[in-house]
Each structure stands twice: as C-alpha cells, then as structure tokens.
Amino acid sequence: MNLQRKLKVGLLALAIVLVTAAVPANAQQLYRATFTLPFEAQLGSTVVEPGDYSITVEDSLGQKIIRLHGGHGDLAIFAGPANSEPYADNGKLVFVNVNGLYTLKAFDAAAIGESFIFPVYKARGERASRQVITVGVGTN
C-alpha cells in the first residue's frame, strides 16, 4: 500500500473517530445483546481480547452505530449498509480468518431484523481464508 493511500485511510479513521465523539448523547438504542468472544479478534481497526462483551445498535441522526461494551471500554463501529431481512431468533457475529487473526465481517441483529456488513482490510498479498466462525449473541 503506498504512502498516499495509507494517509487517506488514516484520515478516514480519524474522521470516523471525530464523528463518533460528536454523536449526540440522545442516540436511540435499538438493540442490545451479550456474547462471549472465545478468541482475539479485530473489530474495525481495533483488536479485542477474548472475554464477555455486550453489543448495542443505536440510531443517531438516521445512522446506525454499533457499540461494543466491555474489555477496556467502549468501541464504536460504523457498519456498511444494513440489509433488512428476517433472521432467526438469535443474533450472530460472523468472523473471517485473515492471516491467523479473526476479523469481524458481519453482525446479524436478529431481534430488529438487520444485518450489518463490515469491510475486511487486508494488506497487499494477504488473503482471507475460507474459514468462517460465527459467535452467537443473546438479547438482553
């Protein structure tokens, strides 16, 4: 990846962090669930340790924000377009293995019937394996 592209990606990440900080406190929580992450994983640009977490979906100014709670604090993740389709009773997180590190690819929030897609970033020459791991989430 060339320097100019790295700079653009870095500026985009900074913009996302600034927008997250500016999100009003009156965001409406649409969904909340808990799960146990049995392995180290990458969510967005952050690597999180195994452990117990909760996840929320909030609607703020018409944009959905997914927040992970637990570990060393809260992490906000902006997802790609949401698909509104009926799912099973339980939600799930879908991870793909990228060079030995499980990376969040999708989140199905079953109770609200939406699926969120996350970009999977790979360095040049890296490949995501076909190994997909799902982690079930239980609503609160």
C-alpha positions as CSV (number, residue, x, y, z in Angstrom):
1,M,0.0,0.0,0.0
2,N,1.6,3.3,-1.0
3,L,2.0,6.2,1.4
4,Q,-0.7,8.3,-0.2
5,R,-3.3,5.5,0.3
6,K,-2.1,5.0,3.9
7,L,-2.6,8.7,4.6
8,K,-6.1,8.6,3.1
9,V,-7.0,5.6,5.2
10,G,-5.6,7.2,8.3
11,L,-7.5,10.4,7.7
12,L,-10.7,8.4,7.2
13,A,-10.1,6.6,10.5
14,L,-9.6,10.0,12.2
15,A,-12.8,11.4,10.7
16,I,-14.7,8.3,12.0
17,V,-13.3,8.8,15.5
18,L,-14.2,12.5,15.4
19,V,-17.8,11.8,14.2
20,T,-18.2,9.2,16.9
21,A,-17.1,11.7,19.6
22,A,-19.6,14.2,18.2
23,V,-22.6,11.8,18.2
24,P,-25.3,13.3,20.4
25,A,-25.9,11.6,23.8
26,N,-29.6,11.2,22.8
27,A,-28.9,8.3,20.4
28,Q,-31.8,5.8,20.5
29,Q,-30.8,2.3,21.4
30,L,-32.5,-0.2,19.1
31,Y,-30.8,-3.5,20.1
32,R,-28.7,-4.9,23.0
33,A,-27.2,-8.3,23.3
34,T,-24.4,-10.1,25.1
35,F,-21.8,-12.6,23.9
36,T,-18.6,-14.3,24.9
37,L,-15.7,-13.9,22.4
38,P,-13.6,-17.1,22.7
39,F,-10.6,-15.7,20.7
40,E,-8.7,-12.5,20.0
41,A,-10.4,-10.6,17.1
42,Q,-10.2,-7.5,15.1
43,L,-13.3,-5.2,15.1
44,G,-12.8,-2.3,12.8
45,S,-9.2,-1.1,13.4
46,T,-9.1,-2.4,17.0
47,V,-8.0,-5.8,18.2
48,V,-10.0,-7.0,21.2
49,E,-9.2,-9.8,23.7
50,P,-11.3,-12.8,24.4
51,G,-13.9,-12.2,27.1
52,D,-17.5,-11.2,27.8
53,Y,-19.0,-8.3,25.9
54,S,-22.2,-6.6,25.1
55,I,-23.1,-5.1,21.8
56,T,-25.7,-2.4,21.1
57,V,-27.2,-0.9,17.9
58,E,-28.1,2.8,18.2
59,D,-29.8,5.1,15.8
60,S,-28.5,8.6,15.8
61,L,-29.5,11.2,13.2
62,G,-30.6,8.3,10.9
63,Q,-27.3,6.5,11.0
64,K,-26.8,3.1,12.7
65,I,-23.9,2.9,15.2
66,I,-22.8,-0.4,16.6
67,R,-21.1,-0.2,20.0
68,L,-19.1,-2.9,21.7
69,H,-19.0,-2.6,25.5
70,G,-16.5,-4.5,27.7
71,G,-12.8,-5.2,27.8
72,H,-11.1,-1.8,28.2
73,G,-14.1,0.4,27.5
74,D,-16.5,1.1,24.7
75,L,-15.8,0.9,21.0
76,A,-18.0,2.4,18.3
77,I,-18.0,0.8,14.9
78,F,-19.7,2.2,11.8
79,A,-21.1,-0.6,9.6
80,G,-21.8,-0.7,5.9
81,P,-25.3,-0.7,4.5
82,A,-27.8,-2.7,6.6
83,N,-29.9,-5.4,5.0
84,S,-33.4,-5.6,6.5
85,E,-34.3,-9.2,6.4
86,P,-35.9,-11.5,8.9
87,Y,-33.4,-13.7,10.7
88,A,-33.5,-16.5,13.3
89,D,-34.4,-15.7,16.9
90,N,-30.7,-15.2,17.9
91,G,-28.2,-12.8,16.5
92,K,-24.7,-13.7,15.5
93,L,-21.3,-12.2,14.7
94,V,-19.5,-13.5,11.7
95,F,-15.7,-13.6,11.6
96,V,-13.3,-14.5,8.8
97,N,-9.7,-15.5,9.4
98,V,-7.1,-13.1,7.9
99,N,-3.6,-14.4,8.5
100,G,-4.5,-16.0,11.8
101,L,-6.5,-13.1,13.2
102,Y,-10.3,-13.4,13.2
103,T,-11.8,-10.2,11.7
104,L,-15.5,-9.1,12.1
105,K,-17.2,-9.4,8.7
106,A,-20.9,-9.2,9.6
107,F,-23.3,-8.8,12.5
108,D,-26.8,-10.1,12.3
109,A,-29.1,-8.3,14.8
110,A,-31.9,-10.8,14.7
111,A,-34.4,-9.1,17.0
112,I,-34.5,-6.0,14.8
113,G,-34.1,-7.9,11.5
114,E,-31.0,-6.2,10.3
115,S,-27.6,-7.4,9.1
116,F,-24.6,-5.1,9.1
117,I,-21.6,-5.7,6.9
118,F,-18.0,-4.6,7.8
119,P,-15.1,-4.1,5.5
120,V,-12.3,-6.7,5.9
121,Y,-9.0,-5.0,5.4
122,K,-6.0,-7.0,4.2
123,A,-2.5,-5.9,3.3
124,R,-1.4,-6.5,-0.2
125,G,-0.8,-10.2,-0.8
126,E,-2.8,-11.3,2.3
127,R,-5.8,-13.5,1.8
128,A,-8.8,-14.1,3.9
129,S,-9.2,-17.8,4.5
130,R,-12.5,-19.5,3.7
131,Q,-12.7,-20.3,7.4
132,V,-15.7,-18.5,8.8
133,I,-16.5,-18.6,12.6
134,T,-19.8,-17.4,14.0
135,V,-20.4,-16.3,17.6
136,G,-24.0,-16.3,18.8
137,V,-25.3,-13.3,20.7
138,G,-28.2,-13.4,23.2
139,T,-30.5,-10.4,23.6
140,N,-31.0,-8.7,26.9
